[in-house]
Amino acid sequence: MDAVGLTSERIPLPMPFGWFAVCYSDELEEKGVKALNYFGKNLALFRGEDGTPRALDAYCVHMGAHLGVGGKVIGNTLACPFHAWQYDEEGKCVHIPYATKIPGAAAQQCLKSWPCREVNQMIWIWYHPNDIAPQWEPPAYAECSDPEWSPFERYDWTIKTHPQEMAENSVDAAHFLYVHGTADYPSDWQSSYDGPLRHAYLDTEMTTSKGVVKSRIENGNDGPGQAWTRFTGLADTFLLASVTPIARDLVHTRFAFTQPKADVDGPRGSLAKAFIQEIVRQLNEDIPIWENKRYLPQMRLCDGDGPIMDVRHWFKQFLIAGAP
């Protein structure tokens, strides 16, 4: 229990559906296996010999062993660590090494199979409470694969909040001044919405020791699980942010930053690093507010608050009544 009661009492929202990051690509090595705990479920993630990631419900239907703890990749199947029952990407048992016949129920789909994608140096899993197939694909961003941009600088947090609260926070103009102590607050956002995608930009001027620098901040969401921000002008930076529900009111948040190698390794290196640290500082300042605030279905907003309600209306499409 936190300072103002259980999170579920503070934030009575269901878990959203969409694509959510479960690990970085390099965290799942060749023929690797990982145990995951997301969406209130235990999962087994594995990379087949063809290099493709796959995910299944964690527990073998034979005697309940966790496939993600000691399981082995054989071809493009995952073998149970207990008795070596092998499951394909559809969740069917396709081989039992000591049996002449696979039980009928196991030969059908007996484990849930989770759609996976690998893009932007991360592995994404599709979650939907009603097991509806993916309704869009996670977009790729050039900075994440451009050899002229730096390797990801990574940060992560586990936060007692809901993805919607974090999405609304990104356009909450006034809090940048009063929570983060910025010189001003970004209030002139130009926003657009296209189904699961949200895009916004702001042209601004930043005061530095060498004068005023014209800058642009672009940000957006690709569904509730992938957010991004592109900073240009002062310190060119691309931030890929993922917000993955562990439970309905607990999220795993990852920030992955990349910058032009010419800046990171050149005379602007100190500025580039400081820019990232400032963004991380601001996220750390948001956490105690998120973890203790209450979700208000009816907010009392004023004209300087930013497009918070627009984001709330956009986010509503990912919430299914009656979901966990």
Buried (B, 14 or more C-beta within 10 A) or exposed (E): EEEEEEBEEBBEBBBBBBBBBBBBBEEBEEBBBBBBBBBBBBBBBBBBEEEEBBBBBBBBBBEEBBBBEEBBBBBBBBBBBBBBBBBBBBBBBBBBEEEEEBEEEBEEBBBBBBBBBBBBBBBBBBBBBEEEEBBEEBBEBEBBEEEEBBEBBEBEBEBBBBBBBBBBBBBBBBBBEEBBEBEEBBBEBEBEBEEBBBBBBBEBEBEEEEEEEEBEBBBBBBBBBBBBBBBBBBBBBBBBBBBBBBBBBBBBBBBBBBBBBBBBEEEBEEEBBEBBEEBBEBBEEBBEEBBBBEBEEEEEEEEEBBBBEBBBEBBEBBBBEEBE
